């Protein structure tokens, strides 16, 4: 069973709508800003990890 993130009412697993039948909250965009911020933080962490890995490779170091 799924639950609405706003009202915590149970939703049928066969309900594929984007609007909660109980409170009218948009299930797709509820807390969208917070999820977007979390995704941005994850992307920054992955980019930093990749840059550290690439800096270790001798082929990509600049010759002076």
Residue pairs with C-beta under 8 A, 6 or more apart in sequence:
1 10
1 11
1 12
1 13
2 10
2 11
2 12
2 13
2 15
3 9
3 10
3 11
4 11
4 20
4 22
4 23
4 25
4 27
5 25
5 27
5 30
5 31
6 20
6 23
6 25
6 30
7 20
7 22
7 23
7 25
9 20
9 21
9 22
9 23
11 20
11 21
15 21
17 27
18 26
18 27
18 28
19 25
19 26
19 27
20 26
20 27
54 60
